[in-house]
C-alpha cells in the first residue's frame, strides 16, 4: 500500500514491493512516461521521458541494504 510522507514541505510517495524487495519513491502521485538510469548499488533513477527531470527512485534489495547498515550497530550493542 503506497504511503505519503512529507520532507522539507514536499510530498513523497513510497511503496514497497516484497516480491521484488524494492522500495519505490516518487515525487508525485502520478507520472507520465518514464525511463530508468542505473545508479550505484542497485539504485535506479526514474526520469520523465519528455523533460529528463528526476521524478523518483527505486531501491532494489532494500532489506539487505537496511540489514547491512544497522546489523553491525545492533550486534555491538
FIFI-691060 format. One record per residue (C-alpha): x, y, z; residue in three letters; residue number from 1. Coordinates in Angstrom, 1 decimal. Layout:
N
> c1; c2; c3; type; seq
> X; Y; Z; ala; NUM
...
end
This chain:
77
> c1; c2; c3; type; seq
> 0.0; 0.0; 0.0; unk; 1
> 1.5; 3.3; -1.0; unk; 2
> 2.3; 5.8; 1.7; unk; 3
> 2.6; 9.6; 1.5; unk; 4
> 5.1; 11.3; 3.7; unk; 5
> 6.4; 14.9; 3.8; unk; 6
> 10.0; 16.0; 3.6; unk; 7
> 11.0; 19.7; 3.6; unk; 8
> 7.4; 20.6; 3.0; unk; 9
> 7.1; 18.5; -0.1; unk; 10
> 5.2; 15.2; -0.5; unk; 11
> 6.9; 11.9; -1.3; unk; 12
> 5.1; 8.8; -2.2; unk; 13
> 6.6; 5.5; -1.1; unk; 14
> 5.7; 1.9; -1.9; unk; 15
> 7.4; -1.3; -1.0; unk; 16
> 7.1; -4.5; -3.1; unk; 17
> 8.0; -7.5; -1.0; unk; 18
> 8.2; -9.8; -4.1; unk; 19
> 10.9; -7.6; -5.7; unk; 20
> 12.3; -6.4; -2.3; unk; 21
> 12.2; -2.9; -3.8; unk; 22
> 11.3; 0.5; -2.4; unk; 23
> 9.7; 2.9; -4.9; unk; 24
> 9.9; 6.6; -4.2; unk; 25
> 8.2; 9.2; -6.4; unk; 26
> 7.6; 12.9; -6.1; unk; 27
> 4.1; 12.9; -7.4; unk; 28
> 1.1; 10.5; -7.2; unk; 29
> 1.1; 10.0; -10.9; unk; 30
> 3.8; 10.2; -13.5; unk; 31
> 3.8; 10.1; -17.3; unk; 32
> 6.1; 8.1; -19.4; unk; 33
> 9.4; 7.5; -17.6; unk; 34
> 12.7; 5.7; -18.0; unk; 35
> 15.3; 4.5; -15.6; unk; 36
> 19.0; 5.1; -15.3; unk; 37
> 21.0; 2.7; -13.2; unk; 38
> 22.9; 4.3; -10.4; unk; 39
> 25.2; 2.8; -7.8; unk; 40
> 24.5; -0.3; -5.7; unk; 41
> 21.0; -1.1; -7.1; unk; 42
> 19.7; 2.5; -7.1; unk; 43
> 17.5; 3.3; -10.1; unk; 44
> 16.9; 6.9; -11.0; unk; 45
> 13.5; 7.4; -12.6; unk; 46
> 13.3; 10.2; -15.1; unk; 47
> 10.5; 11.9; -17.1; unk; 48
> 10.8; 10.8; -20.7; unk; 49
> 10.0; 14.2; -22.1; unk; 50
> 12.0; 16.5; -19.8; unk; 51
> 14.6; 14.2; -18.3; unk; 52
> 13.6; 15.5; -14.9; unk; 53
> 14.1; 13.1; -12.0; unk; 54
> 10.6; 12.0; -10.8; unk; 55
> 11.6; 9.3; -8.4; unk; 56
> 13.9; 6.5; -7.3; unk; 57
> 13.8; 2.7; -7.0; unk; 58
> 16.0; 1.0; -4.5; unk; 59
> 16.4; -2.7; -5.2; unk; 60
> 17.3; -5.3; -2.4; unk; 61
> 16.2; -2.7; 0.2; unk; 62
> 16.0; -5.3; 3.0; unk; 63
> 19.6; -6.4; 2.5; unk; 64
> 20.8; -2.7; 2.4; unk; 65
> 19.0; -2.0; 5.7; unk; 66
> 20.4; -5.1; 7.4; unk; 67
> 24.0; -4.2; 6.3; unk; 68
> 23.6; -0.7; 7.6; unk; 69
> 22.1; -1.5; 11.0; unk; 70
> 23.1; -5.0; 11.9; unk; 71
> 26.7; -4.1; 13.0; unk; 72
> 25.3; -1.5; 15.4; unk; 73
> 22.8; -3.9; 16.9; unk; 74
> 25.4; -6.7; 17.3; unk; 75
> 27.8; -4.3; 19.0; unk; 76
> 25.1; -3.1; 21.5; unk; 77
end
